[in-house]
């Protein structure tokens, strides 16, 4: 789904649009299927460019291998970065 804080709308995968409650601003969140995984997109306040901020999350589990989870999340961030670069240069 896409949360658009400028137009205060939420658009789902099917294209359905709902109102978005909250503050208004020049910011978009691209929410991924896995909860807590999203990209924030906004214009720079001082330069002619768009900024992307990637967020990934994996719920904590008892006995999970912290190093393996960190590696998995880092790989997810790298894949997001790759996809965003492909999108931005298309």
C-alpha positions as CSV (number, residue, x, y, z in Angstrom):
1,X,0.0,0.0,0.0
2,X,1.0,3.6,-0.4
3,X,0.5,6.2,2.3
4,X,0.6,9.7,0.8
5,X,0.9,12.3,3.5
6,X,0.7,15.3,1.1
7,X,-2.7,14.2,-0.3
8,X,-3.6,12.4,2.9
9,X,-4.6,9.2,1.1
10,X,-3.9,5.5,1.4
11,X,-3.9,3.4,-1.8
12,X,-4.0,-0.4,-1.6
13,X,-2.7,-2.9,-4.2
14,X,-6.1,-2.9,-5.9
15,X,-6.0,0.8,-6.4
16,X,-8.7,1.5,-3.7
17,X,-8.1,4.9,-2.1
18,X,-9.0,5.7,1.6
19,X,-8.4,8.9,3.6
20,X,-5.3,9.0,5.7
21,X,-5.5,10.5,9.2
22,X,-2.6,12.4,10.6
23,X,-0.3,15.3,9.8
24,X,0.1,16.6,6.3
25,X,3.5,16.8,4.6
26,X,5.5,16.0,1.5
27,X,6.2,12.4,2.4
28,X,5.2,9.0,0.9
29,X,5.5,5.6,2.6
30,X,5.6,2.4,0.4
31,X,4.5,-0.4,2.7
32,X,5.5,-3.9,1.9
33,X,3.6,-7.1,2.6
34,X,5.7,-8.0,5.6
35,X,4.8,-5.7,8.6
36,X,7.4,-3.2,9.5
37,X,9.1,-3.2,6.1
38,X,8.7,0.0,4.1
39,X,10.4,2.8,2.2
40,X,9.8,6.4,3.0
41,X,10.2,8.8,0.1
42,X,10.5,12.6,0.3
43,X,12.1,15.5,-1.5
44,X,15.3,17.0,-0.1
45,X,14.7,20.3,1.6
46,X,17.9,21.9,0.3
47,X,18.9,20.0,-2.9
48,X,17.1,19.0,-6.1
49,X,16.8,15.3,-5.3
50,X,14.6,12.7,-3.8
51,X,15.5,10.9,-0.7
52,X,14.7,7.2,0.0
53,X,14.8,5.7,3.5
54,X,14.5,1.9,3.8
55,X,13.2,0.2,6.9
56,X,13.2,-3.6,7.5
57,X,11.9,-5.6,10.5
58,X,11.9,-9.2,11.7
59,X,9.9,-10.0,14.8
60,X,12.1,-11.3,17.7
61,X,11.9,-15.0,18.4
62,X,13.2,-16.9,21.4
63,X,16.4,-18.7,20.6
64,X,16.9,-17.0,17.3
65,X,20.5,-16.5,16.0
66,X,21.0,-12.8,16.2
67,X,23.9,-12.8,13.7
68,X,21.8,-14.7,11.2
69,X,18.8,-12.3,11.6
70,X,21.2,-9.3,11.2
71,X,22.6,-10.9,8.0
72,X,19.1,-11.6,6.7
73,X,17.9,-8.0,7.4
74,X,21.1,-6.5,5.8
75,X,20.5,-8.6,2.7
76,X,16.9,-7.4,2.6
77,X,18.2,-3.8,2.8
78,X,20.7,-4.4,0.0
79,X,17.9,-5.9,-2.2
80,X,15.7,-2.9,-1.5
81,X,18.5,-0.5,-2.4
82,X,19.1,-2.4,-5.6
83,X,15.4,-2.3,-6.6
84,X,15.1,1.4,-5.7
85,X,18.1,2.3,-7.9
86,X,16.6,0.3,-10.7
87,X,13.3,2.2,-10.2
88,X,15.0,5.6,-10.0
89,X,17.0,5.2,-13.2
90,X,14.1,3.7,-15.2
